[in-house]
């Protein structure tokens, strides 16, 4: 199906272009969302008469998104989750959790604006891309940790996936003599 784009859509085209897309994509996404019109003579004339209004509205949305991007850009958000000693989370951090972390900081971002192909399943620092507008993308850092204290340590550059890092115990320096008395009687009989 040929459609006329009413706004820039990444990997598809710019505003005003006539592009060929699959019927289901057009019927289920582009047309109901108001992102495109069917490419026929009546809609081409309609687009040309409304072009100035559409461009002004797009520019306004872009400037609003850019303001949010200027505030959000380079920020780091902490997400506290339960995890094992190897750093593997007992659950995962999905787009909804990222939205909640941003909302707690006062930012209203939609779930479809978070570019997260796979959920986060390990502790550490993760970069997450946010699509605030079709022409405005920013990256924020997500600090996934077991506690706020560990988040601070991770932010400084520590890797918290070993017992030494978590508990302050050097696993290589541990010896059996530290736990057992080698001179103790093995029978349990004391003489």
Backbone as JSON Lines, residues from 0, in Angstrom:
{"i":0,"aa":"X","n":[0.85,-1.17,0.0],"ca":[0.0,0.0,0.0],"c":[0.9,1.24,0.0]}
{"i":1,"aa":"X","n":[0.57,2.21,-0.79],"ca":[1.3,3.46,-0.84],"c":[0.65,4.45,0.11]}
{"i":2,"aa":"X","n":[1.49,5.11,0.92],"ca":[0.98,6.09,1.88],"c":[1.83,7.36,1.8]}
{"i":3,"aa":"X","n":[1.23,8.47,2.21],"ca":[1.93,9.74,2.31],"c":[2.24,9.96,3.78]}
{"i":4,"aa":"X","n":[3.5,10.12,4.13],"ca":[3.89,10.29,5.53],"c":[3.57,11.69,6.01]}
{"i":5,"aa":"X","n":[2.94,11.79,7.17],"ca":[2.59,13.08,7.77],"c":[3.65,13.54,8.77]}
{"i":6,"aa":"X","n":[4.63,12.68,9.07],"ca":[5.76,13.04,9.93],"c":[6.92,12.14,9.58]}
{"i":7,"aa":"X","n":[8.11,12.51,10.05],"ca":[9.29,11.69,9.77],"c":[9.2,10.41,10.59]}
{"i":8,"aa":"X","n":[9.42,9.29,9.93],"ca":[9.42,7.99,10.6],"c":[10.75,7.33,10.28]}
{"i":9,"aa":"X","n":[11.5,7.01,11.34],"ca":[12.83,6.44,11.13],"c":[12.73,5.13,10.35]}
{"i":10,"aa":"X","n":[13.7,4.92,9.5],"ca":[13.81,3.75,8.64],"c":[12.7,3.65,7.59]}
{"i":11,"aa":"X","n":[11.91,4.75,7.44],"ca":[10.83,4.72,6.46],"c":[10.9,5.93,5.54]}
{"i":12,"aa":"X","n":[10.95,7.14,6.1],"ca":[11.03,8.31,5.24],"c":[10.71,9.61,5.96]}
{"i":13,"aa":"X","n":[10.78,10.71,5.2],"ca":[10.54,12.05,5.71],"c":[9.08,12.45,5.49]}
{"i":14,"aa":"X","n":[8.69,13.54,6.13],"ca":[7.34,14.06,5.98],"c":[7.1,14.43,4.51]}
{"i":15,"aa":"X","n":[5.94,14.03,3.99],"ca":[5.57,14.37,2.63],"c":[5.95,13.33,1.6]}
{"i":16,"aa":"X","n":[6.79,12.39,1.96],"ca":[7.2,11.36,1.01],"c":[6.09,10.32,0.83]}
{"i":17,"aa":"X","n":[5.98,9.8,-0.37],"ca":[5.07,8.7,-0.64],"c":[5.9,7.43,-0.62]}
{"i":18,"aa":"X","n":[5.57,6.52,0.3],"ca":[6.34,5.29,0.44],"c":[5.42,4.08,0.34]}
{"i":19,"aa":"X","n":[5.99,2.97,-0.06],"ca":[5.23,1.72,-0.13],"c":[5.51,0.93,1.13]}
{"i":20,"aa":"X","n":[4.45,0.55,1.86],"ca":[4.58,-0.23,3.08],"c":[3.62,-1.42,2.99]}
{"i":21,"aa":"X","n":[3.78,-2.33,3.88],"ca":[2.87,-3.48,3.9],"c":[1.49,-3.03,4.37]}
{"i":22,"aa":"X","n":[0.49,-3.71,3.88],"ca":[-0.89,-3.32,4.17],"c":[-1.18,-3.32,5.67]}
{"i":23,"aa":"X","n":[-0.74,-4.35,6.36],"ca":[-1.0,-4.44,7.8],"c":[-0.34,-3.32,8.58]}
{"i":24,"aa":"X","n":[0.89,-2.95,8.23],"ca":[1.59,-1.86,8.9],"c":[0.83,-0.55,8.71]}
{"i":25,"aa":"X","n":[0.34,-0.34,7.49],"ca":[-0.41,0.89,7.21],"c":[-1.75,0.89,7.95]}
{"i":26,"aa":"X","n":[-2.5,-0.19,7.84],"ca":[-3.84,-0.24,8.44],"c":[-3.82,-0.28,9.96]}
{"i":27,"aa":"X","n":[-2.83,-0.96,10.54],"ca":[-2.82,-1.16,11.99],"c":[-2.0,-0.12,12.75]}
{"i":28,"aa":"X","n":[-1.08,0.57,12.08],"ca":[-0.22,1.5,12.81],"c":[-0.24,2.91,12.21]}
{"i":29,"aa":"X","n":[0.18,3.04,10.97],"ca":[0.34,4.37,10.39],"c":[-0.96,5.15,10.27]}
{"i":30,"aa":"X","n":[-1.98,4.54,9.72],"ca":[-3.25,5.26,9.53],"c":[-3.97,5.56,10.84]}
{"i":31,"aa":"X","n":[-4.14,4.58,11.76],"ca":[-4.83,4.9,13.02],"c":[-4.07,5.91,13.9]}
{"i":32,"aa":"X","n":[-2.75,5.91,13.84],"ca":[-1.95,6.83,14.65],"c":[-1.88,8.23,14.04]}
{"i":33,"aa":"X","n":[-2.4,8.4,12.84],"ca":[-2.36,9.69,12.17],"c":[-0.97,10.04,11.65]}
{"i":34,"aa":"X","n":[-0.17,9.04,11.38],"ca":[1.18,9.27,10.89],"c":[1.26,9.25,9.37]}
{"i":35,"aa":"X","n":[0.18,8.83,8.71],"ca":[0.18,8.74,7.25],"c":[-1.25,8.81,6.71]}
{"i":36,"aa":"X","n":[-1.33,9.08,5.41],"ca":[-2.6,9.04,4.68],"c":[-2.42,8.11,3.5]}
{"i":37,"aa":"X","n":[-3.52,7.51,3.04],"ca":[-3.44,6.69,1.83],"c":[-3.04,7.59,0.67]}
{"i":38,"aa":"X","n":[-2.21,7.07,-0.21],"ca":[-1.72,7.87,-1.34],"c":[-2.73,7.83,-2.48]}
{"i":39,"aa":"X","n":[-3.62,8.83,-2.51],"ca":[-4.52,9.02,-3.65],"c":[-4.58,10.51,-3.95]}
{"i":40,"aa":"X","n":[-5.2,10.9,-5.03],"ca":[-5.18,12.3,-5.46],"c":[-5.82,13.23,-4.42]}
{"i":41,"aa":"X","n":[-6.93,12.81,-3.83],"ca":[-7.62,13.66,-2.84],"c":[-6.72,13.89,-1.62]}
{"i":42,"aa":"X","n":[-6.06,12.85,-1.14],"ca":[-5.19,12.98,0.03],"c":[-3.92,13.76,-0.29]}
{"i":43,"aa":"X","n":[-3.43,13.67,-1.53],"ca":[-2.25,14.46,-1.92],"c":[-2.58,15.95,-1.88]}
{"i":44,"aa":"X","n":[-3.77,16.31,-2.37],"ca":[-4.19,17.71,-2.33],"c":[-4.39,18.16,-0.89]}
{"i":45,"aa":"X","n":[-5.0,17.29,-0.09],"ca":[-5.23,17.61,1.33],"c":[-3.9,17.82,2.05]}
{"i":46,"aa":"X","n":[-2.92,16.96,1.77],"ca":[-1.61,17.11,2.41],"c":[-0.97,18.43,2.03]}
{"i":47,"aa":"X","n":[-1.02,18.8,0.76],"ca":[-0.39,20.04,0.31],"c":[-1.03,21.26,0.97]}
{"i":48,"aa":"X","n":[-2.35,21.23,1.2],"ca":[-3.0,22.37,1.86],"c":[-2.67,22.42,3.35]}
{"i":49,"aa":"X","n":[-2.44,21.25,3.98],"ca":[-2.15,21.2,5.41],"c":[-0.65,21.13,5.72]}
{"i":50,"aa":"X","n":[0.18,21.16,4.71],"ca":[1.61,20.97,4.9],"c":[2.22,21.97,5.89]}
{"i":51,"aa":"X","n":[1.88,23.24,5.78],"ca":[2.44,24.27,6.67],"c":[2.04,24.0,8.12]}
{"i":52,"aa":"X","n":[0.8,23.61,8.33],"ca":[0.33,23.31,9.69],"c":[1.05,22.09,10.25]}
{"i":53,"aa":"X","n":[1.21,21.06,9.43],"ca":[1.9,19.84,9.88],"c":[3.36,20.12,10.2]}
{"i":54,"aa":"X","n":[4.03,20.91,9.37],"ca":[5.43,21.24,9.63],"c":[5.58,22.07,10.9]}
{"i":55,"aa":"X","n":[4.66,23.0,11.13],"ca":[4.7,23.82,12.35],"c":[4.48,22.95,13.59]}
{"i":56,"aa":"X","n":[3.51,22.04,13.51],"ca":[3.24,21.14,14.64],"c":[4.44,20.22,14.91]}
{"i":57,"aa":"X","n":[5.05,19.73,13.84],"ca":[6.23,18.87,13.99],"c":[7.39,19.64,14.61]}
{"i":58,"aa":"X","n":[7.59,20.88,14.18],"ca":[8.66,21.7,14.74],"c":[8.42,21.99,16.22]}
{"i":59,"aa":"X","n":[7.17,22.22,16.58],"ca":[6.82,22.47,17.99],"c":[7.1,21.23,18.85]}
{"i":60,"aa":"X","n":[6.68,20.06,18.37],"ca":[6.93,18.82,19.1],"c":[8.42,18.55,19.23]}
{"i":61,"aa":"X","n":[9.16,18.84,18.17],"ca":[10.6,18.62,18.19],"c":[11.27,19.54,19.21]}
{"i":62,"aa":"X","n":[10.85,20.79,19.28],"ca":[11.46,21.72,20.23],"c":[11.14,21.32,21.67]}
{"i":63,"aa":"X","n":[9.92,20.85,21.92],"ca":[9.57,20.35,23.26],"c":[10.42,19.14,23.62]}
{"i":64,"aa":"X","n":[10.57,18.22,22.68],"ca":[11.38,17.03,22.92],"c":[12.84,17.41,23.15]}
{"i":65,"aa":"X","n":[13.33,18.42,22.45],"ca":[14.72,18.85,22.6],"c":[14.94,19.46,23.98]}
{"i":66,"aa":"X","n":[13.94,20.17,24.51],"ca":[14.05,20.74,25.86],"c":[14.18,19.62,26.89]}
{"i":67,"aa":"X","n":[13.35,18.59,26.75],"ca":[13.41,17.44,27.66],"c":[14.75,16.73,27.49]}
{"i":68,"aa":"X","n":[15.22,16.6,26.26],"ca":[16.5,15.93,26.0],"c":[17.66,16.7,26.63]}
{"i":69,"aa":"X","n":[17.6,18.03,26.61],"ca":[18.67,18.82,27.22],"c":[18.75,18.59,28.72]}
{"i":70,"aa":"X","n":[17.59,18.41,29.36],"ca":[17.56,18.16,30.8],"c":[17.96,16.72,31.12]}
{"i":71,"aa":"X","n":[17.46,15.78,30.33],"ca":[17.68,14.35,30.58],"c":[19.06,13.86,30.15]}
{"i":72,"aa":"X","n":[19.64,14.45,29.15],"ca":[20.88,13.96,28.56],"c":[22.0,13.8,29.57]}
{"i":73,"aa":"X","n":[22.61,12.62,29.59],"ca":[23.75,12.37,30.46],"c":[23.4,12.03,31.9]}
{"i":74,"aa":"X","n":[22.12,11.98,32.23],"ca":[21.73,11.66,33.6],"c":[21.83,10.16,33.85]}
{"i":75,"aa":"X","n":[21.94,9.83,35.13],"ca":[22.01,8.43,35.54],"c":[20.87,8.16,36.51]}
{"i":76,"aa":"X","n":[20.22,7.03,36.35],"ca":[19.11,6.65,37.22],"c":[19.43,5.32,37.88]}
{"i":77,"aa":"X","n":[19.07,5.19,39.16],"ca":[19.37,3.98,39.93],"c":[18.13,3.11,40.0]}
{"i":78,"aa":"X","n":[18.31,1.83,39.72],"ca":[17.26,0.83,39.87],"c":[17.8,-0.24,40.81]}
{"i":79,"aa":"X","n":[17.12,-0.46,41.95],"ca":[17.57,-1.44,42.93],"c":[16.79,-2.74,42.72]}
{"i":80,"aa":"X","n":[17.53,-3.82,42.55],"ca":[16.93,-5.14,42.33],"c":[17.71,-6.19,43.12]}
{"i":81,"aa":"X","n":[17.07,-7.29,43.45],"ca":[17.73,-8.42,44.11],"c":[18.53,-9.19,43.07]}
{"i":82,"aa":"X","n":[19.76,-9.58,43.47],"ca":[20.62,-10.29,42.53],"c":[21.52,-11.25,43.29]}
{"i":83,"aa":"X","n":[22.02,-12.25,42.59],"ca":[22.95,-13.21,43.17],"c":[24.36,-12.63,43.22]}
{"i":84,"aa":"X","n":[25.28,-13.43,43.78],"ca":[26.66,-12.97,43.94],"c":[27.37,-12.78,42.6]}
{"i":85,"aa":"X","n":[26.93,-13.45,41.57],"ca":[27.57,-13.3,40.26],"c":[27.06,-12.08,39.51]}
{"i":86,"aa":"X","n":[26.09,-11.38,40.07],"ca":[25.55,-10.2,39.43],"c":[24.33,-10.46,38.58]}
{"i":87,"aa":"X","n":[23.87,-11.69,38.57],"ca":[22.68,-12.06,37.81],"c":[21.43,-11.66,38.59]}
{"i":88,"aa":"X","n":[20.53,-10.91,37.97],"ca":[19.3,-10.48,38.64],"c":[18.35,-11.66,38.81]}
{"i":89,"aa":"X","n":[17.57,-11.62,39.89],"ca":[16.56,-12.67,40.09],"c":[15.35,-12.42,39.21]}
{"i":90,"aa":"X","n":[15.22,-11.25,38.69],"ca":[14.18,-10.91,37.72],"c":[14.86,-10.22,36.55]}
{"i":91,"aa":"X","n":[14.26,-9.16,36.06],"ca":[14.9,-8.38,35.01],"c":[14.39,-6.95,35.09]}
{"i":92,"aa":"X","n":[15.05,-6.06,34.41],"ca":[14.63,-4.67,34.32],"c":[14.12,-4.46,32.91]}
{"i":93,"aa":"X","n":[12.83,-4.14,32.79],"ca":[12.21,-3.96,31.48],"c":[11.88,-2.48,31.26]}
{"i":94,"aa":"X","n":[11.28,-2.19,30.14],"ca":[10.95,-0.8,29.79],"c":[10.05,-0.17,30.85]}
{"i":95,"aa":"X","n":[9.12,-0.93,31.39],"ca":[8.21,-0.4,32.41],"c":[8.98,0.05,33.66]}
{"i":96,"aa":"X","n":[10.01,-0.69,34.05],"ca":[10.83,-0.31,35.21],"c":[11.61,0.97,34.93]}
{"i":97,"aa":"X","n":[12.06,1.13,33.7],"ca":[12.78,2.34,33.32],"c":[11.84,3.54,33.36]}
{"i":98,"aa":"X","n":[10.63,3.36,32.88],"ca":[9.62,4.42,32.93],"c":[9.35,4.83,34.37]}
{"i":99,"aa":"X","n":[9.24,3.84,35.26],"ca":[9.01,4.14,36.68],"c":[10.17,4.92,37.29]}
{"i":100,"aa":"X","n":[11.41,4.55,36.95],"ca":[12.58,5.26,37.47],"c":[12.61,6.71,36.96]}
{"i":101,"aa":"X","n":[12.25,6.9,35.7],"ca":[12.21,8.25,35.14],"c":[11.06,9.06,35.75]}
{"i":102,"aa":"X","n":[9.92,8.41,35.99],"ca":[8.78,9.1,36.59],"c":[9.09,9.53,38.02]}
{"i":103,"aa":"X","n":[9.85,8.71,38.76],"ca":[10.24,9.07,40.12],"c":[11.13,10.31,40.12]}
{"i":104,"aa":"X","n":[11.86,10.53,39.03],"ca":[12.72,11.71,38.92],"c":[11.97,12.89,38.3]}
{"i":105,"aa":"X","n":[10.69,12.69,37.93],"ca":[9.87,13.78,37.42],"c":[9.79,13.88,35.91]}
{"i":106,"aa":"X","n":[10.16,12.82,35.19],"ca":[10.11,12.83,33.73],"c":[9.0,11.91,33.26]}
{"i":107,"aa":"X","n":[8.15,12.42,32.36],"ca":[7.03,11.65,31.85],"c":[7.39,11.15,30.44]}
{"i":108,"aa":"X","n":[7.8,9.9,30.36],"ca":[8.21,9.29,29.1],"c":[7.3,8.1,28.84]}
{"i":109,"aa":"X","n":[6.89,7.91,27.58],"ca":[6.05,6.78,27.22],"c":[6.86,5.51,27.05]}
{"i":110,"aa":"X","n":[6.21,4.38,27.25],"ca":[6.91,3.1,27.16],"c":[7.43,2.84,25.75]}
{"i":111,"aa":"X","n":[6.7,3.32,24.75],"ca":[7.14,3.11,23.37],"c":[8.33,3.99,23.01]}
{"i":112,"aa":"X","n":[8.71,4.92,23.88],"ca":[9.86,5.78,23.63],"c":[11.16,5.17,24.15]}
{"i":113,"aa":"X","n":[11.08,4.08,24.88],"ca":[12.27,3.41,25.42],"c":[12.73,2.36,24.42]}
{"i":114,"aa":"X","n":[13.99,2.48,23.98],"ca":[14.54,1.53,23.02],"c":[15.34,0.48,23.8]}
{"i":115,"aa":"X","n":[14.65,-0.6,24.16],"ca":[15.27,-1.68,24.93],"c":[14.9,-2.99,24.23]}
{"i":116,"aa":"X","n":[15.83,-3.52,23.44],"ca":[15.54,-4.72,22.67],"c":[15.39,-5.94,23.57]}
{"i":117,"aa":"X","n":[16.25,-6.05,24.59],"ca":[16.2,-7.17,25.52],"c":[16.19,-6.62,26.94]}
{"i":118,"aa":"X","n":[15.47,-7.27,27.85],"ca":[15.49,-6.79,29.24],"c":[16.88,-6.91,29.85]}
{"i":119,"aa":"X","n":[17.16,-6.06,30.81],"ca":[18.44,-6.06,31.5],"c":[18.4,-7.14,32.57]}
{"i":120,"aa":"X","n":[19.39,-8.04,32.58],"ca":[19.37,-9.18,33.5],"c":[20.59,-9.25,34.4]}
{"i":121,"aa":"X","n":[21.45,-8.23,34.37],"ca":[22.64,-8.22,35.23],"c":[22.78,-6.86,35.89]}
{"i":122,"aa":"X","n":[23.46,-6.85,37.04],"ca":[23.74,-5.57,37.67],"c":[24.83,-4.87,36.88]}
{"i":123,"aa":"X","n":[24.95,-3.57,37.08],"ca":[25.98,-2.81,36.38],"c":[25.4,-1.54,35.79]}
{"i":124,"aa":"X","n":[26.22,-0.87,35.0],"ca":[25.82,0.35,34.32],"c":[25.4,0.02,32.9]}
{"i":125,"aa":"X","n":[24.19,0.4,32.54],"ca":[23.65,0.1,31.21],"c":[23.19,1.39,30.55]}
{"i":126,"aa":"X","n":[23.54,1.56,29.27],"ca":[23.06,2.71,28.51],"c":[21.75,2.36,27.84]}
{"i":127,"aa":"X","n":[20.75,3.26,27.99],"ca":[19.44,3.04,27.41],"c":[19.11,4.24,26.52]}
{"i":128,"aa":"X","n":[18.67,3.96,25.3],"ca":[18.32,5.01,24.35],"c":[16.84,5.34,24.47]}
{"i":129,"aa":"X","n":[16.54,6.63,24.51],"ca":[15.17,7.12,24.55],"c":[14.88,7.88,23.27]}
{"i":130,"aa":"X","n":[13.77,7.57,22.6],"ca":[13.34,8.27,21.39],"c":[12.25,9.26,21.81]}
{"i":131,"aa":"X","n":[12.63,10.49,22.06],"ca":[11.67,11.5,22.5],"c":[10.85,12.06,21.34]}
{"i":132,"aa":"X","n":[11.42,12.01,20.15],"ca":[10.77,12.5,18.94],"c":[11.44,11.75,17.8]}
{"i":133,"aa":"X","n":[10.83,11.74,16.65],"ca":[11.44,11.0,15.54],"c":[12.81,11.54,15.17]}
{"i":134,"aa":"X","n":[13.11,12.8,15.55],"ca":[14.4,13.39,15.23],"c":[15.25,13.65,16.48]}
{"i":135,"aa":"X","n":[14.75,13.3,17.66],"ca":[15.47,13.56,18.91],"c":[15.64,12.26,19.69]}
{"i":136,"aa":"X","n":[16.91,11.84,19.83],"ca":[17.26,10.63,20.58],"c":[18.3,10.99,21.62]}
{"i":137,"aa":"X","n":[18.16,10.43,22.83],"ca":[19.19,10.63,23.84],"c":[19.48,9.3,24.52]}
{"i":138,"aa":"X","n":[20.61,9.27,25.21],"ca":[21.01,8.07,25.95],"c":[21.13,8.44,27.42]}
{"i":139,"aa":"X","n":[20.49,7.65,28.26],"ca":[20.63,7.82,29.71],"c":[21.29,6.57,30.26]}
{"i":140,"aa":"X","n":[21.89,6.72,31.43],"ca":[22.57,5.59,32.05],"c":[21.7,5.02,33.15]}
{"i":141,"aa":"X","n":[21.55,3.71,33.16],"ca":[20.77,3.02,34.17],"c":[21.75,2.25,35.05]}
{"i":142,"aa":"X","n":[21.75,2.55,36.33],"ca":[22.64,1.92,37.3],"c":[21.83,0.87,38.05]}
{"i":143,"aa":"X","n":[21.95,-0.39,37.66],"ca":[21.22,-1.49,38.28],"c":[22.1,-2.08,39.37]}
{"i":144,"aa":"X","n":[21.61,-2.05,40.62],"ca":[22.42,-2.51,41.76],"c":[21.52,-3.19,42.78]}
{"i":145,"aa":"X","n":[22.17,-3.84,43.77],"ca":[21.44,-4.5,44.85],"c":[20.97,-3.51,45.91]}
{"i":146,"aa":"X","n":[21.7,-2.39,46.07],"ca":[21.35,-1.38,47.07],"c":[21.87,-0.03,46.59]}
{"i":147,"aa":"X","n":[21.45,1.03,47.26],"ca":[21.91,2.38,46.91],"c":[23.41,2.51,47.14]}
{"i":148,"aa":"X","n":[23.91,1.84,48.19],"ca":[25.35,1.87,48.48],"c":[26.14,1.24,47.34]}
{"i":149,"aa":"X","n":[25.67,0.09,46.87],"ca":[26.34,-0.57,45.75],"c":[26.24,0.27,44.47]}
{"i":150,"aa":"X","n":[25.14,0.98,44.31],"ca":[24.99,1.84,43.13],"c":[26.06,2.92,43.14]}
{"i":151,"aa":"X","n":[26.32,3.5,44.3],"ca":[27.36,4.52,44.41],"c":[28.73,3.93,44.07]}
{"i":152,"aa":"X","n":[28.99,2.71,44.58],"ca":[30.28,2.06,44.31],"c":[30.43,1.73,42.83]}
{"i":153,"aa":"X","n":[29.34,1.29,42.19],"ca":[29.38,1.0,40.76],"c":[29.63,2.27,39.96]}
{"i":154,"aa":"X","n":[29.04,3.37,40.4],"ca":[29.2,4.64,39.7],"c":[30.66,5.08,39.7]}
{"i":155,"aa":"X","n":[31.38,4.71,40.77],"ca":[32.8,5.07,40.88],"c":[33.68,4.15,40.04]}
{"i":156,"aa":"X","n":[33.11,3.06,39.52],"ca":[33.87,2.19,38.64],"c":[34.13,0.8,39.18]}
{"i":157,"aa":"X","n":[33.63,0.47,40.36],"ca":[33.85,-0.88,40.92],"c":[32.98,-1.9,40.2]}
{"i":158,"aa":"X","n":[33.48,-3.12,40.11],"ca":[32.71,-4.24,39.58],"c":[32.26,-5.07,40.77]}
{"i":159,"aa":"X","n":[30.96,-5.24,40.93],"ca":[30.44,-5.91,42.12],"c":[29.92,-7.31,41.81]}
{"i":160,"aa":"X","n":[30.76,-8.12,41.18],"ca":[30.33,-9.48,40.84],"c":[31.17,-10.55,41.52]}
{"i":161,"aa":"X","n":[31.86,-10.2,42.61],"ca":[32.62,-11.2,43.35],"c":[32.4,-10.97,44.84]}
{"i":162,"aa":"X","n":[32.71,-11.97,45.65],"ca":[32.52,-11.85,47.1],"c":[33.41,-10.75,47.66]}
{"i":163,"aa":"X","n":[34.6,-10.58,47.11],"ca":[35.49,-9.52,47.57],"c":[34.83,-8.16,47.39]}
{"i":164,"aa":"X","n":[34.25,-7.94,46.23],"ca":[33.63,-6.65,45.95],"c":[32.36,-6.45,46.78]}
{"i":165,"aa":"X","n":[31.61,-7.51,46.98],"ca":[30.34,-7.38,47.69],"c":[30.56,-7.28,49.2]}
{"i":166,"aa":"X","n":[31.33,-8.22,49.75],"ca":[31.45,-8.32,51.2],"c":[32.79,-7.81,51.74]}
{"i":167,"aa":"X","n":[33.73,-7.49,50.86],"ca":[35.05,-7.05,51.31],"c":[35.91,-8.22,51.74]}
{"i":168,"aa":"X","n":[35.65,-9.42,51.19],"ca":[36.41,-10.62,51.52],"c":[37.24,-11.01,50.32]}
{"i":169,"aa":"X","n":[38.53,-11.23,50.52],"ca":[39.41,-11.67,49.45],"c":[39.36,-13.19,49.4]}
{"i":170,"aa":"X","n":[38.67,-13.74,48.39],"ca":[38.47,-15.19,48.29],"c":[39.79,-15.94,48.11]}
{"i":171,"aa":"X","n":[40.74,-15.35,47.42],"ca":[42.02,-16.03,47.16],"c":[42.87,-16.13,48.42]}
{"i":172,"aa":"X","n":[42.68,-15.23,49.36],"ca":[43.51,-15.23,50.57],"c":[42.97,-16.16,51.66]}
{"i":173,"aa":"X","n":[41.78,-16.69,51.46],"ca":[41.2,-17.58,52.48],"c":[41.93,-18.92,52.49]}
{"i":174,"aa":"X","n":[42.23,-19.39,53.71],"ca":[42.89,-20.69,53.87],"c":[42.05,-21.52,54.83]}
{"i":175,"aa":"X","n":[42.17,-22.85,54.75],"ca":[41.4,-23.71,55.67],"c":[41.75,-23.44,57.13]}
{"i":176,"aa":"X","n":[42.98,-23.04,57.41],"ca":[43.38,-22.78,58.79],"c":[42.57,-21.63,59.41]}
{"i":177,"aa":"X","n":[42.04,-20.76,58.55],"ca":[41.25,-19.65,59.06],"c":[39.92,-20.12,59.67]}
{"i":178,"aa":"X","n":[39.45,-21.28,59.22],"ca":[38.17,-21.78,59.68],"c":[38.28,-22.95,60.66]}
{"i":179,"aa":"X","n":[39.34,-23.72,60.53],"ca":[39.51,-24.9,61.35],"c":[40.83,-24.82,62.13]}
{"i":180,"aa":"X","n":[40.82,-25.37,63.33],"ca":[42.03,-25.41,64.15],"c":[42.76,-26.7,63.8]}
{"i":181,"aa":"X","n":[43.94,-26.64,63.18],"ca":[44.65,-27.85,62.76],"c":[45.12,-28.69,63.94]}
{"i":182,"aa":"X","n":[45.24,-28.09,65.13],"ca":[45.71,-28.83,66.3],"c":[44.57,-29.49,67.07]}
{"i":183,"aa":"X","n":[43.34,-29.26,66.66],"ca":[42.19,-29.83,67.37],"c":[42.18,-31.35,67.21]}
{"i":184,"aa":"X","n":[41.71,-32.02,68.27],"ca":[41.61,-33.47,68.27],"c":[40.46,-33.88,67.36]}
{"i":185,"aa":"X","n":[40.69,-34.81,66.43],"ca":[39.7,-35.19,65.46],"c":[38.62,-36.1,66.04]}
{"i":186,"aa":"X","n":[38.91,-36.83,67.1],"ca":[37.93,-37.77,67.67],"c":[36.88,-37.02,68.49]}
{"i":187,"aa":"X","n":[37.21,-35.9,68.91],"ca":[36.33,-35.21,69.83],"c":[36.7,-35.51,71.27]}
{"i":188,"aa":"X","n":[37.68,-36.45,71.52],"ca":[38.13,-36.77,72.88],"c":[39.2,-35.78,73.27]}
{"i":189,"aa":"X","n":[39.01,-35.19,74.37],"ca":[40.04,-34.28,74.85],"c":[40.81,-34.98,75.93]}
{"i":190,"aa":"X","n":[42.13,-34.91,75.92],"ca":[42.95,-35.61,76.9],"c":[43.59,-34.66,77.84]}
